[in-house]
């Protein structure tokens, strides 16, 4: 069963409407971020070469190449951006050093 790219809430893919939204976080379900062809690291951010370029990858789109990605996220937390992950790691490292040298 597919899940929302943002919060991980599972949803039914049967007759997924263009304007379908996640019942938990209200993000668009018919978006590039929920598509099987979406690839953050490719040139056009899409593996389908014939697909039109879409600027808002998390917004609603009407791409005819859309296929629901069927990956279920293990964690139900919001995914952090790379910069936020870096700051989180730095904060944890600082806390560890403070505990180490506090004694």
N, CA, C and O atoms as a GROMACS GRO file, in nm:
protein
  412
    1UNK      N    1   0.084  -0.118   0.000
    1UNK     CA    2   0.000   0.000   0.000
    1UNK      C    3   0.089   0.125   0.000
    1UNK      O    4   0.183   0.132   0.080
    2UNK      N    5   0.063   0.220  -0.086
    2UNK     CA    6   0.145   0.341  -0.090
    2UNK      C    7   0.121   0.431   0.031
    2UNK      O    8   0.019   0.420   0.100
    3UNK      N    9   0.216   0.519   0.055
    3UNK     CA   10   0.202   0.611   0.168
    3UNK      C   11   0.241   0.752   0.125
    3UNK      O   12   0.310   0.772   0.025
    4UNK      N   13   0.197   0.849   0.202
    4UNK     CA   14   0.225   0.991   0.176
    4UNK      C   15   0.375   1.018   0.188
    4UNK      O   16   0.441   0.966   0.279
    5UNK      N   17   0.429   1.097   0.097
    5UNK     CA   18   0.572   1.128   0.100
    5UNK      C   19   0.610   1.211   0.222
    5UNK      O   20   0.724   1.205   0.267
    6UNK      N   21   0.516   1.286   0.276
    6UNK     CA   22   0.547   1.380   0.384
    6UNK      C   23   0.532   1.319   0.522
    6UNK      O   24   0.622   1.332   0.605
    7UNK      N   25   0.419   1.253   0.548
    7UNK     CA   26   0.395   1.203   0.684
    7UNK      C   27   0.396   1.050   0.693
    7UNK      O   28   0.401   0.996   0.804
    8UNK      N   29   0.390   0.980   0.579
    8UNK     CA   30   0.393   0.835   0.581
    8UNK      C   31   0.257   0.770   0.598
    8UNK      O   32   0.249   0.647   0.611
    9UNK      N   33   0.150   0.848   0.600
    9UNK     CA   34   0.014   0.793   0.613
    9UNK      C   35  -0.020   0.708   0.491
    9UNK      O   36  -0.012   0.758   0.379
   10UNK      N   37  -0.059   0.582   0.510
   10UNK     CA   38  -0.096   0.499   0.394
   10UNK      C   39  -0.228   0.546   0.332
   10UNK      O   40  -0.315   0.598   0.402
   11UNK      N   41  -0.241   0.528   0.201
   11UNK     CA   42  -0.364   0.565   0.133
   11UNK      C   43  -0.393   0.462   0.025
   11UNK      O   44  -0.304   0.390  -0.019
   12UNK      N   45  -0.519   0.458  -0.018
   12UNK     CA   46  -0.560   0.365  -0.124
   12UNK      C   47  -0.531   0.428  -0.258
   12UNK      O   48  -0.561   0.545  -0.280
   13UNK      N   49  -0.472   0.351  -0.348
   13UNK     CA   50  -0.438   0.406  -0.479
   13UNK      C   51  -0.548   0.387  -0.582
   13UNK      O   52  -0.535   0.435  -0.694
   14UNK      N   53  -0.655   0.317  -0.546
   14UNK     CA   54  -0.764   0.294  -0.640
   14UNK      C   55  -0.828   0.426  -0.682
   14UNK      O   56  -0.879   0.500  -0.598
   15UNK      N   57  -0.824   0.454  -0.811
   15UNK     CA   58  -0.884   0.576  -0.866
   15UNK      C   59  -0.837   0.701  -0.794
   15UNK      O   60  -0.918   0.782  -0.750
   16UNK      N   61  -0.707   0.717  -0.780
   16UNK     CA   62  -0.650   0.834  -0.714
   16UNK      C   63  -0.680   0.957  -0.798
   16UNK      O   64  -0.633   0.969  -0.911
   17UNK      N   65  -0.757   1.048  -0.743
   17UNK     CA   66  -0.797   1.170  -0.815
   17UNK      C   67  -0.680   1.268  -0.822
   17UNK      O   68  -0.589   1.264  -0.739
   18UNK      N   69  -0.684   1.356  -0.922
   18UNK     CA   70  -0.579   1.456  -0.937
   18UNK      C   71  -0.571   1.550  -0.816
   18UNK      O   72  -0.464   1.598  -0.782
   19UNK      N   73  -0.686   1.575  -0.752
   19UNK     CA   74  -0.688   1.669  -0.640
   19UNK      C   75  -0.696   1.599  -0.504
   19UNK      O   76  -0.742   1.658  -0.407
   20UNK      N   77  -0.651   1.473  -0.497
   20UNK     CA   78  -0.653   1.398  -0.371
   20UNK      C   79  -0.548   1.454  -0.276
   20UNK      O   80  -0.437   1.488  -0.316
   21UNK      N   81  -0.586   1.463  -0.149
   21UNK     CA   82  -0.495   1.512  -0.045
   21UNK      C   83  -0.483   1.408   0.065
   21UNK      O   84  -0.573   1.326   0.084
   22UNK      N   85  -0.374   1.413   0.137
   22UNK     CA   86  -0.351   1.322   0.248
   22UNK      C   87  -0.447   1.357   0.362
   22UNK      O   88  -0.459   1.474   0.398
   23UNK      N   89  -0.515   1.258   0.420
   23UNK     CA   90  -0.608   1.288   0.529
   23UNK      C   91  -0.538   1.332   0.657
   23UNK      O   92  -0.600   1.392   0.744
   24UNK      N   93  -0.411   1.303   0.669
   24UNK     CA   94  -0.338   1.336   0.792
   24UNK      C   95  -0.270   1.472   0.785
   24UNK      O   96  -0.282   1.552   0.878
   25UNK      N   97  -0.198   1.500   0.675
   25UNK     CA   98  -0.119   1.624   0.668
   25UNK      C   99  -0.165   1.720   0.559
   25UNK      O  100  -0.109   1.829   0.545
   26UNK      N  101  -0.264   1.682   0.481
   26UNK     CA  102  -0.322   1.764   0.374
   26UNK      C  103  -0.225   1.797   0.261
   26UNK      O  104  -0.242   1.898   0.193
   27UNK      N  105  -0.125   1.714   0.239
   27UNK     CA  106  -0.035   1.736   0.125
   27UNK      C  107  -0.096   1.668   0.002
   27UNK      O  108  -0.174   1.574   0.015
   28UNK      N  109  -0.058   1.715  -0.116
   28UNK     CA  110  -0.112   1.660  -0.240
   28UNK      C  111  -0.057   1.519  -0.261
   28UNK      O  112   0.062   1.495  -0.246
   29UNK      N  113  -0.145   1.426  -0.297
   29UNK     CA  114  -0.102   1.289  -0.322
   29UNK      C  115  -0.063   1.267  -0.467
   29UNK      O  116   0.022   1.182  -0.497
   30UNK      N  117  -0.125   1.342  -0.559
   30UNK     CA  118  -0.091   1.330  -0.702
   30UNK      C  119   0.019   1.432  -0.732
   30UNK      O  120  -0.003   1.531  -0.802
   31UNK      N  121   0.138   1.407  -0.677
   31UNK     CA  122   0.251   1.498  -0.693
   31UNK      C  123   0.376   1.417  -0.729
   31UNK      O  124   0.378   1.295  -0.714
   32UNK      N  125   0.476   1.486  -0.775
   32UNK     CA  126   0.601   1.419  -0.814
   32UNK      C  127   0.663   1.344  -0.697
   32UNK      O  128   0.722   1.237  -0.716
   33UNK      N  129   0.651   1.397  -0.576
   33UNK     CA  130   0.712   1.334  -0.460
   33UNK      C  131   0.652   1.197  -0.431
   33UNK      O  132   0.717   1.115  -0.366
   34UNK      N  133   0.530   1.170  -0.476
   34UNK     CA  134   0.466   1.040  -0.457
   34UNK      C  135   0.474   0.953  -0.582
   34UNK      O  136   0.412   0.846  -0.586
   35UNK      N  137   0.548   0.995  -0.682
   35UNK     CA  138   0.553   0.924  -0.809
   35UNK      C  139   0.671   0.826  -0.813
   35UNK      O  140   0.777   0.851  -0.756
   36UNK      N  141   0.648   0.715  -0.880
   36UNK     CA  142   0.752   0.613  -0.897
   36UNK      C  143   0.868   0.667  -0.980
   36UNK      O  144   0.982   0.625  -0.960
   37UNK      N  145   0.842   0.757  -1.072
   37UNK     CA  146   0.944   0.812  -1.162
   37UNK      C  147   1.029   0.922  -1.098
   37UNK      O  148   1.131   0.961  -1.154
   38UNK      N  149   0.988   0.974  -0.982
   38UNK     CA  150   1.058   1.086  -0.918
   38UNK      C  151   1.197   1.044  -0.872
   38UNK      O  152   1.215   0.942  -0.806
   39UNK      N  153   1.296   1.126  -0.910
   39UNK     CA  154   1.434   1.100  -0.871
   39UNK      C  155   1.500   1.234  -0.840
   39UNK      O  156   1.526   1.313  -0.931
   40UNK      N  157   1.526   1.259  -0.716
   40UNK     CA  158   1.581   1.388  -0.671
   40UNK      C  159   1.715   1.419  -0.736
   40UNK      O  160   1.750   1.536  -0.753
   41UNK      N  161   1.790   1.317  -0.773
   41UNK     CA  162   1.926   1.339  -0.822
   41UNK      C  163   1.940   1.334  -0.973
   41UNK      O  164   2.051   1.349  -1.024
   42UNK      N  165   1.833   1.315  -1.046
   42UNK     CA  166   1.843   1.316  -1.192
   42UNK      C  167   1.833   1.460  -1.244
   42UNK      O  168   1.796   1.551  -1.170
   43UNK      N  169   1.865   1.478  -1.370
   43UNK     CA  170   1.870   1.611  -1.430
   43UNK      C  171   1.736   1.682  -1.424
   43UNK      O  172   1.729   1.798  -1.383
   44UNK      N  173   1.629   1.617  -1.465
   44UNK     CA  174   1.496   1.677  -1.467
   44UNK      C  175   1.415   1.642  -1.343
   44UNK      O  176   1.297   1.677  -1.335
   45UNK      N  177   1.475   1.573  -1.246
   45UNK     CA  178   1.410   1.523  -1.126
   45UNK      C  179   1.306   1.416  -1.158
   45UNK      O  180   1.219   1.385  -1.076
   46UNK      N  181   1.315   1.359  -1.278
   46UNK     CA  182   1.221   1.257  -1.321
   46UNK      C  183   1.294   1.157  -1.410
   46UNK      O  184   1.376   1.196  -1.494
   47UNK      N  185   1.266   1.028  -1.392
   47UNK     CA  186   1.331   0.926  -1.473
   47UNK      C  187   1.268   0.913  -1.611
   47UNK      O  188   1.328   0.856  -1.702
   48UNK      N  189   1.146   0.966  -1.627
   48UNK     CA  190   1.078   0.961  -1.756
   48UNK      C  191   1.124   1.079  -1.840
   48UNK      O  192   1.096   1.194  -1.805
   49UNK      N  193   1.193   1.052  -1.950
   49UNK     CA  194   1.251   1.158  -2.033
   49UNK      C  195   1.145   1.241  -2.105
   49UNK      O  196   1.169   1.358  -2.135
   50UNK      N  197   1.029   1.182  -2.134
   50UNK     CA  198   0.926   1.254  -2.207
   50UNK      C  199   0.834   1.336  -2.118
   50UNK      O  200   0.750   1.410  -2.168
   51UNK      N  201   0.849   1.326  -1.988
   51UNK     CA  202   0.762   1.398  -1.895
   51UNK      C  203   0.794   1.548  -1.899
   51UNK      O  204   0.910   1.587  -1.914
   52UNK      N  205   0.691   1.632  -1.887
   52UNK     CA  206   0.715   1.776  -1.885
   52UNK      C  207   0.783   1.816  -1.754
   52UNK      O  208   0.767   1.749  -1.652
   53UNK      N  209   0.860   1.926  -1.758
   53UNK     CA  210   0.926   1.973  -1.638
   53UNK      C  211   0.823   2.038  -1.546
   53UNK      O  212   0.745   2.123  -1.590
   54UNK      N  213   0.822   1.998  -1.421
   54UNK     CA  214   0.728   2.051  -1.323
   54UNK      C  215   0.809   2.120  -1.215
   54UNK      O  216   0.899   2.061  -1.155
   55UNK      N  217   0.777   2.247  -1.191
   55UNK     CA  218   0.855   2.326  -1.096
   55UNK      C  219   0.827   2.288  -0.951
   55UNK      O  220   0.920   2.272  -0.872
   56UNK      N  221   0.701   2.272  -0.916
   56UNK     CA  222   0.665   2.240  -0.778
   56UNK      C  223   0.651   2.088  -0.765
   56UNK      O  224   0.546   2.033  -0.800
   57UNK      N  225   0.753   2.022  -0.714
   57UNK     CA  226   0.753   1.877  -0.706
   57UNK      C  227   0.664   1.823  -0.594
   57UNK      O  228   0.629   1.705  -0.594
   58UNK      N  229   0.626   1.908  -0.499
   58UNK     CA  230   0.540   1.865  -0.390
   58UNK      C  231   0.396   1.911  -0.408
   58UNK      O  232   0.310   1.876  -0.328
   59UNK      N  233   0.371   1.987  -0.511
   59UNK     CA  234   0.237   2.036  -0.539
   59UNK      C  235   0.162   1.945  -0.633
   59UNK      O  236   0.218   1.851  -0.689
   60UNK      N  237   0.034   1.974  -0.650
   60UNK     CA  238  -0.051   1.895  -0.738
   60UNK      C  239  -0.005   1.912  -0.882
   60UNK      O  240   0.030   2.022  -0.924
   61UNK      N  241  -0.005   1.802  -0.958
   61UNK     CA  242   0.026   1.811  -1.100
   61UNK      C  243  -0.064   1.718  -1.179
   61UNK      O  244  -0.134   1.634  -1.121
   62UNK      N  245  -0.064   1.734  -1.309
   62UNK     CA  246  -0.148   1.653  -1.397
   62UNK      C  247  -0.062   1.576  -1.498
   62UNK      O  248  -0.101   1.559  -1.613
   63UNK      N  249   0.052   1.530  -1.454
   63UNK     CA  250   0.144   1.457  -1.540
   63UNK      C  251   0.083   1.322  -1.581
   63UNK      O  252   0.033   1.248  -1.496
   64UNK      N  253   0.087   1.293  -1.710
   64UNK     CA  254   0.028   1.169  -1.758
   64UNK      C  255   0.118   1.048  -1.730
   64UNK      O  256   0.074   0.934  -1.745
   65UNK      N  257   0.242   1.071  -1.690
   65UNK     CA  258   0.335   0.962  -1.660
   65UNK      C  259   0.335   0.925  -1.510
   65UNK      O  260   0.414   0.841  -1.468
   66UNK      N  261   0.247   0.986  -1.432
   66UNK     CA  262   0.241   0.962  -1.287
   66UNK      C  263   0.206   0.817  -1.257
   66UNK      O  264   0.107   0.764  -1.309
   67UNK      N  265   0.287   0.752  -1.174
   67UNK     CA  266   0.261   0.618  -1.123
   67UNK      C  267   0.286   0.623  -0.972
   67UNK      O  268   0.388   0.676  -0.927
   68UNK      N  269   0.194   0.568  -0.896
   68UNK     CA  270   0.205   0.575  -0.750
   68UNK      C  271   0.324   0.495  -0.701
   68UNK      O  272   0.341   0.378  -0.737
   69UNK      N  273   0.405   0.558  -0.619
   69UNK     CA  274   0.519   0.490  -0.556
   69UNK      C  275   0.465   0.408  -0.440
   69UNK      O  276   0.390   0.459  -0.357
   70UNK      N  277   0.503   0.282  -0.433
   70UNK     CA  278   0.446   0.193  -0.333
   70UNK      C  279   0.543   0.164  -0.220
   70UNK      O  280   0.550   0.051  -0.171
   71UNK      N  281   0.618   0.262  -0.179
   71UNK     CA  282   0.713   0.246  -0.070
   71UNK      C  283   0.648   0.297   0.057
   71UNK      O  284   0.597   0.409   0.062
   72UNK      N  285   0.649   0.214   0.159
   72UNK     CA  286   0.593   0.256   0.288
   72UNK      C  287   0.708   0.304   0.374
   72UNK      O  288   0.806   0.232   0.395
   73UNK      N  289   0.694   0.425   0.425
   73UNK     CA  290   0.798   0.479   0.512
   73UNK      C  291   0.793   0.410   0.647
   73UNK      O  292   0.686   0.393   0.706
   74UNK      N  293   0.907   0.372   0.693
   74UNK     CA  294   0.916   0.305   0.823
   74UNK      C  295   0.887   0.402   0.936
   74UNK      O  296   0.810   0.371   1.028
   75UNK      N  297   0.947   0.518   0.930
   75UNK     CA  298   0.924   0.618   1.033
   75UNK      C  299   0.804   0.704   0.995
   75UNK      O  300   0.782   0.730   0.876
   76UNK      N  301   0.726   0.745   1.092
   76UNK     CA  302   0.608   0.825   1.065
   76UNK      C  303   0.637   0.973   1.093
   76UNK      O  304   0.544   1.054   1.096
   77UNK      N  305   0.763   1.007   1.113
   77UNK     CA  306   0.800   1.145   1.140
   77UNK      C  307   0.826   1.219   1.010
   77UNK      O  308   0.851   1.158   0.906
   78UNK      N  309   0.820   1.350   1.017
   78UNK     CA  310   0.848   1.432   0.901
   78UNK      C  311   0.997   1.420   0.865
   78UNK      O  312   1.084   1.425   0.952
   79UNK      N  313   1.024   1.403   0.738
   79UNK     CA  314   1.162   1.389   0.692
   79UNK      C  315   1.232   1.524   0.702
   79UNK      O  316   1.178   1.626   0.661
   80UNK      N  317   1.354   1.524   0.756
   80UNK     CA  318   1.432   1.646   0.768
   80UNK      C  319   1.507   1.675   0.640
   80UNK      O  320   1.543   1.584   0.565
   81UNK      N  321   1.530   1.802   0.614
   81UNK     CA  322   1.610   1.840   0.500
   81UNK      C  323   1.756   1.807   0.531
   81UNK      O  324   1.791   1.788   0.648
   82UNK      N  325   1.844   1.800   0.430
   82UNK     CA  326   1.984   1.770   0.458
   82UNK      C  327   2.049   1.870   0.555
   82UNK      O  328   2.130   1.830   0.639
   83UNK      N  329   2.013   1.997   0.543
   83UNK     CA  330   2.068   2.097   0.634
   83UNK      C  331   2.019   2.074   0.777
   83UNK      O  332   2.095   2.089   0.873
   84UNK      N  333   1.891   2.039   0.792
   84UNK     CA  334   1.836   2.012   0.925
   84UNK      C  335   1.899   1.886   0.985
   84UNK      O  336   1.925   1.881   1.105
   85UNK      N  337   1.923   1.785   0.902
   85UNK     CA  338   1.990   1.664   0.950
   85UNK      C  339   2.130   1.697   1.000
   85UNK      O  340   2.174   1.645   1.102
   86UNK      N  341   2.201   1.782   0.926
   86UNK     CA  342   2.336   1.824   0.966
   86UNK      C  343   2.333   1.895   1.101
   86UNK      O  344   2.414   1.866   1.188
   87UNK      N  345   2.238   1.987   1.118
   87UNK     CA  346   2.228   2.060   1.245
   87UNK      C  347   2.190   1.966   1.359
   87UNK      O  348   2.238   1.982   1.471
   88UNK      N  349   2.105   1.868   1.329
   88UNK     CA  350   2.065   1.771   1.431
   88UNK      C  351   2.186   1.689   1.476
   88UNK      O  352   2.205   1.667   1.596
   89UNK      N  353   2.268   1.643   1.379
   89UNK     CA  354   2.389   1.568   1.414
   89UNK      C  355   2.487   1.654   1.494
   89UNK      O  356   2.547   1.607   1.591
   90UNK      N  357   2.502   1.781   1.453
   90UNK     CA  358   2.593   1.870   1.525
   90UNK      C  359   2.545   1.893   1.668
   90UNK      O  360   2.626   1.894   1.761
   91UNK      N  361   2.416   1.911   1.685
   91UNK     CA  362   2.361   1.931   1.819
   91UNK      C  363   2.382   1.810   1.908
   91UNK      O  364   2.418   1.825   2.025
   92UNK      N  365   2.361   1.692   1.853
   92UNK     CA  366   2.382   1.570   1.932
   92UNK      C  367   2.530   1.553   1.967
   92UNK      O  368   2.562   1.509   2.077
   93UNK      N  369   2.618   1.588   1.875
   93UNK     CA  370   2.762   1.578   1.903
   93UNK      C  371   2.802   1.676   2.013
   93UNK      O  372   2.881   1.642   2.102
   94UNK      N  373   2.749   1.798   2.007
   94UNK     CA  374   2.780   1.897   2.112
   94UNK      C  375   2.730   1.851   2.249
   94UNK      O  376   2.800   1.867   2.349
   95UNK      N  377   2.611   1.795   2.253
   95UNK     CA  378   2.556   1.744   2.380
   95UNK      C  379   2.646   1.634   2.434
   95UNK      O  380   2.672   1.629   2.554
   96UNK      N  381   2.693   1.546   2.345
   96UNK     CA  382   2.782   1.439   2.389
   96UNK      C  383   2.913   1.492   2.445
   96UNK      O  384   2.963   1.442   2.545
   97UNK      N  385   2.970   1.593   2.379
   97UNK     CA  386   3.094   1.654   2.429
   97UNK      C  387   3.073   1.725   2.561
   97UNK      O  388   3.159   1.719   2.650
   98UNK      N  389   2.961   1.793   2.576
   98UNK     CA  390   2.932   1.859   2.703
   98UNK      C  391   2.920   1.759   2.817
   98UNK      O  392   2.970   1.784   2.927
   99UNK      N  393   2.856   1.646   2.792
   99UNK     CA  394   2.844   1.542   2.895
   99UNK      C  395   2.980   1.482   2.926
   99UNK      O  396   3.009   1.450   3.041
  100UNK      N  397   3.063   1.467   2.823
  100UNK     CA  398   3.195   1.407   2.842
  100UNK      C  399   3.285   1.494   2.928
  100UNK      O  400   3.353   1.445   3.018
  101UNK      N  401   3.286   1.625   2.901
  101UNK     CA  402   3.377   1.716   2.972
  101UNK      C  403   3.314   1.782   3.093
  101UNK      O  404   3.379   1.864   3.157
  102UNK      N  405   3.190   1.749   3.126
  102UNK     CA  406   3.122   1.808   3.239
  102UNK      C  407   3.174   1.751   3.371
  102UNK      O  408   3.172   1.820   3.473
  103UNK      N  409   3.219   1.629   3.371
  103UNK     CA  410   3.260   1.562   3.495
  103UNK      C  411   3.375   1.627   3.558
  103UNK      O  412   3.421   1.582   3.663
   0.00000   0.00000   0.00000
